[in-house]
Structure formats: structure tokens, C-alpha cells
Amino acid sequence: MKILKILPLILLTLACVPGDKDGGQVDDVFPYTIHQKALPNGLNVVTVPYESPGIASFYIVVRAGSREEVEPGKTGFAHFFEHMMFRGTDKYPTDVYNKNLKSIGAAANANTWLDRTVYHMTGNAKMLDKMFDMEADRFQNLNYSVHGFKTEAGAVKGEYTKNYASPMMQLNEKTVNVAFDKHTYKHTTMGFWDDVVEMPNQYEYSLMFFDRFYRPEYSTILVVGDVTPDLVNSLAEKYFGDWERGSYVPEIPVEPEQTETRFAHIQNANFPPYLSLNYKSPAFDPDSKESASLSVISQILFSQKSELYKKLVIEERKCRYLGGGAMFTRDPYLFSVRSSLHNPDDLQTVKDEIIKSIQDLIDNGVDQKVLSDTKSHVKYDFATGLDSSTAIAEVLSYSIWATGDPEAFGRFFNLIETITVEDLQATAKKYFIPEHLTISTISPEEEGGVL
């Protein structure tokens, strides 16, 4: 159960254009109808019939991630429950749970990120009743002892230690800690180290965290595959209908405006030099031209088809890799441009070239054909990836945790089609400014050496 690594070029997951709640017109790029039903307790149930004979993907999206960890000294608990939810219940202890998974031909896992925790299994569609039974039980009846809690907290500490042996993970942790002052995006999904060390002593708090967020109003059931909406809805009512709604709403701190360039650096002589430029970016809004424009900008300026990539990676060979884009998050986060270099002496040059490409877009715009081709590429390249129940569920689960609405990405894609060169220029001018920039580096030197 590992943290999902979210790629910066998340635009490729956005070309989904689902139908309406009543089975209305559907765009060819996503030729499947989305059915939604809200239960009285606040649980949303989403069904997408898909021709995958005998196979169904069953997801539960919990809109609680590290963003919801608002108390000082209490970080890492969203990720902790990704682990703890597999410790079993009285009805289905761990060994029984795993045995049942095998008996229905299912594979189950989970992942955590800033804005959500997702639990998923894919298996025999004829055993959907058993899937519902097993998941409803642990979501409503999770039961663990102090000893079990301490054991899993120790496992989380071990995972932290393993992950943060990587200079890249160290830099990511340092970058968000520097870039944010108040908002809970200041800590990674793993949490602050001191909090992870203290976690084994937080048994009572863990019970409180579970009671707050593992509630129907925070959750969406998503089933894709060889199923019908009537079946899924009836099973949801049977197994989750009595799940009690909660009342807790966290107060997420508002991040103050950044007023000067900030710097994060890791000194490491045995790791390839690395540079990232991290600009404050807006919260994802499927109806905002700014969100759509930033997605298009990431493709035009920083994809492998970009002029900058050709220059720095292919022709001049200053970079091993170049890429960038915005993370689609519920609150304002970061648009990051990342590059792995061959020579640390080129860090300043590469930074200057990235800034130059952004400024050129602001001053001169982009070729209309480049803009049109980019839109088409996003649409048709993505459509070929919708080839399994799991792939479809992944796309819709992202839409759910980012907006609460599985159909939001449909509106967003339609909006991308309307983006103009002027929209790109206005958005770039607003967000790519030095006062909102955090520069992150890895090099052999004690300081980053990038101005």
C-alpha cells in the first residue's frame, strides 16, 4: 500500500467527457454513461457500466488526505489509515479478509495523497455482493487494539525512513515546507518526521481521526465494469444505508500570499543535479479558464514535444529530463517545472531558459497551430487509454476527489477546447511571477547557487 505518485502532467487524465446523471448525450472520447445516486446519509454512489465481461472495479474515494490534518503534531494519519484499514475487523480479521479476496478473484489496495485516500479492488463482478460486504464492514466496524495500532505506526515510521533515503523525497518535503507557511499542504502525505516518531503514542487521536473522516459524507462509492446501476445502488443501500453521517468539518488554514522568491536545497554530491521551479497555482476549478490554460501551458512549454525540451535535452544535452505542470488540488498548490541535469554548473542556465520560455509566451503568445494540435493530442491520446474498468475508475476517482463530482472533468475538457492564445498569456502573466516562486535544487554545493 504505497502513496500514489501523481505525475505533474496530469492533463492526460482530463479528456474524460462523461454523460449526464440521467444517461444523456456522451462525447465519443468517453463513450460511457455515468449514473449517480446520493443516499440519505450523504454517501454518493457512482456506477459506470462498461463491457468487461465478468470484471468489476470497486473504488471507495474518501475525500480526506493530508490536507485534513489540521492539528499541530498530528500529521500522517490519513496515510496511517491507508495501512490500518487492512488490519481487519471482528467479522473479517486480516487472514479471513485476504482469503475472501482470493476466493472472489479480487486484488485490493489503497493509496493516499494530499486531498484523498482511495481504496480499490478489481475482481469477479458476480461477487460484487461480497465486495460490498467486506468493504462496508471495515469502513463501519474497523477495530484495532493499542498493540495493533503501535505495530502499524511502527510500519509507517519504517516506510518514512525508507522513502526519505531518496534525495528526491527529501527535496519534495523541504520544498513544500518552504513554499507554504500556514496551509496543511506544508507537510507531505507521509507527515512531519517528528509527528511520525510520536505517532505510536497517539492511539486515542487515531480513533478520533477515523470517527471524523470515515463517514458517508466524505465518501463516494464508484463501481465500473460488468454491472448495472440498479444492482450497485441496491447493494449500496443494503450495506452502507445505515452508515451514520458525521458532523466534523475541518478548518483548513488559508495560505497568505507569498511576497518573495524562496529557496530549498539538498546538498548531495552522489545524486544527479536537479532543479525545480515551483510557482503558486490556483485550486483546480473545472469551470476556470485559468486551470485549463495552465494545463495547456504545461504541454506547450514543458512536454517532450516542446521547443525547450528539444533544446535542453536533445540538442544541448544539458538536461536528462524536463517536464512540468500543475497538480490539480482542492486548494491552491504548485505549478512545478522539473529538470534533472548532467552538470551542476548548468543549473543557472537551465533556470534562465525556463524563465525565458515563459516570458516569451507572455510577450509573444504561441502559434495557433501549436495550440490546436495540443488540444487534439490531449483528447485523442487519452481516449486510447480508457481500455479497462480500472483505467476508467482511476480517471473518475480523480474527478471525485478533486471536485466531489465525477462529471467535472467533462466540463473541464469542453473548456480546454475554448482556450485561446490570449487566455494562455493572461494566465501565465498572473501566475508565473518571481514573488510566488520557490526554487528547489540538488547539487554537490552547500547552497543551490541559483538566483
C-alpha positions, 0 to 999 in steps of 0.5 A: 500500500504505497502513496500514489505518485501523481505525475505533474502532467496530469492533463492526460487524465482530463479528456474524460467527457462523461454523460449526464446523471440521467444517461444523456448525450456522451462525447465519443472520447468517453463513450460511457454513461455515468449514473449517480445516486446520493443516499440519505446519509450523504454517501454518493454512489457512482456506477459506470457500466462498461463491457468487461465481461465478468470484471468489476472495479470497486473504488471507495474515494474518501475525500480526506488526505493530508490536507485534513490534518489540521492539528499541530503534531498530528500529521500522517494519519490519513496515510496511517489509515491507508495501512490500518484499514487492512488490519481487519475487523471482528467479522473479517480479521486480516487472514479471513479478509485476504482469503475472501479476496482470493476466493472472489478473484479480487486484488485490493489496495489503497493509496493516499495523497494530499486531498484523498485516500482511495481504496480499490479492488478489481475482481469477479463482478458476480461477487460484487455482493461480497465486495460490498460486504467486506468493504462496508464492514471495515469502513463501519466496524474497523477495530484495532487494539493499542498493540495493533495500532503501535505495530502499524505506526511502527510500519509507517515510521519504517516506510518514512525512513525508507522513502526519505533515503531518496534525495528526491523525497527529501527535496519534495518535503523541504520544498513544500515546507518552504513554499507554504507557511500556514496551509496543511499542504506544508507537510507531505502525505507521509507527515512531519518526521517528528509527528511520525516518531510520536505517532505510536503514542497517539492511539486515542487521536487515531480513533478520533481521526477515523470517527471524523473522516470515515463517514458517508459524507466524505465518501463516494462509492464508484463501481465500473465494469460488468454491472448495472446501476440498479444492482450497485445502488441496491447493494449500496443501500443494503450495506452502507444505508445505515452508515451514520453521517458525521458532523466534523468539518475541518478548518483548513488554514488559508495560505497568505500570499507569498511576497518573495522568491524562496529557496530549498536545497539538498546538498548531495554530491552522489545524486544527479543535479536537479532543479525545480521551479515551483510557482503558486497555482490556483485550486483546480476549478473545472469551470476556470479558464485559468486551470485549463490554460495552465494545463495547456501551458504545461504541454506547450512549454514543458512536454517532450514535444516542446521547443525547450525540451528539444533544446535542453535535452536533445540538442544541448544535452544539458538536461536528462529530463524536463517536464512540468505542470500543475497538480490539480488540488482542492486548494491552491498548490504548485505549478512545478517545472522539473529538470534533472541535469548532467552538470551542476554548473548548468543549473543557472542556465537551465533556470534562465531558459525556463524563465525565458520560455515563459516570458516569451509566451507572455510577450509573444503568445504561441502559434495557433497551430501549436495550440490546436494540435495540443488540444487534439493530442490531449483528447485523442491520446487519452481516449486510447487509454480508457481500455479497462474498468480500472483505467476508467475508475482511476480517471473518475476517482480523480474527478471525485476527489478533486471536485466531489463530482465525477462529471467535472472533468467533462466540463473541464475538457469542453473548456480546454477546447475554448482556450485561446492564445490570449487566455494562455498569456493572461494566465501565465502573466498572473501566475508565473511571477518571481514573488510566488516562486520557490526554487528547489535544487540538488547539487554537490554545493552547500547552497543551490547557487541559483538566483 
